[in-house]
Amino acid sequence: MVRSDPRPILHVGYHKTGSSWLQEELFPKARGVAVVPRTDLRQNLLMPSPLVFDPDLARANLMAGRRGRLVLSEEELSGNLHAGGLHGAFSRELVDRLHRSFPDGHVVIFVREQKAMVASAYKQYIKGGGTRGIRGFLTPSPKPHKTPNFSLDFLAYDRLVELYEDRFGADRVSVFLYEDLATRPAELVRMLCRTLGLSIDLDSISFAPVNAGYRSRTLALLRVLNHFHAREMPNATCVVNVPGLHGVLSFLAPRIDRLPGMGHLQQISDLLRPDEIRALEDRFRDSNARLEKGRALPLARHGYALP
């Protein structure tokens, strides 16, 4: 039997690590919890300026009218993926906000091997309104303190994990691998329940993917059409704004993607040259080694680059 735990659960992402499935399928089926709607989370934890943020008010608003163990699940709590957590500054700020608002919380962080993360992030960038090719997407902003965009620094997971451990304590920060969720979901859910003190009927859970990515030709079509709407997306170009086009594309794209001949789901080897992939691996070897140290994370088994 899993022992109940009163501490709020603070699931902070990362993006592209099964967050939608956790939010829509897993957490709502846990017994005795109160899952806070993401709109409320964003309004109280993400939207206020750092100059006026009030942790007591945020906690009161998020707890108001809710019974049971609080679950806060929002991948933006690790920082916006396509803005690099606003050059990392807002990622750090959110660590502070969560600790000031819920110092009794248990932090949950899912990470994903960086090459697969880059491929998934790029596809999400196009899906969300991006217009650049993969190399333009990966090119750092020349002035990230003014106009931040996607940054590979955001994927050095050890830095954010250590910030949370410094604030909450290492015993109240749990790191899980997206790859375990993708390859052995039932076992991962059992481990999650043991770690967090959750009770869930596994037979009630669907392990079908949520928010699956588009195939190659769908993405190519979207990349062209994205030039004609002013969707708020860093590092994107609008030639002429056609009002309402993004909504139309969001409706049509999943239907188009199901048509025959729309290509395949791209991997990093479809997007970058072998030498570029090796450089990507080299960039994260030391970071992954620091993440692995002292934690039972089978990074090598899932292809994470290590020294």
KATA-V391241 format. One record per helix or strand of 2 or more residues. SS is the DSSP state (@ for helix, = for strand). FROM is the first residue (numbers start at 1). TO is the last residue. If there is no record, write none. Layout:
<<SS FROM TO> <SS FROM TO>>
This chain:
<<= 9 11> <@ 19 29> <= 33 35> <@ 38 46> <@ 55 63> <= 69 73> <@ 75 78> <@ 81 87> <@ 89 101> <= 106 111> <@ 114 127> <@ 134 138> <@ 152 155> <@ 157 168> <@ 170 172> <= 173 177> <@ 178 183> <@ 185 196> <@ 202 204> <@ 216 228> <@ 245 257> <@ 268 271> <@ 274 292> <@ 300 302>>
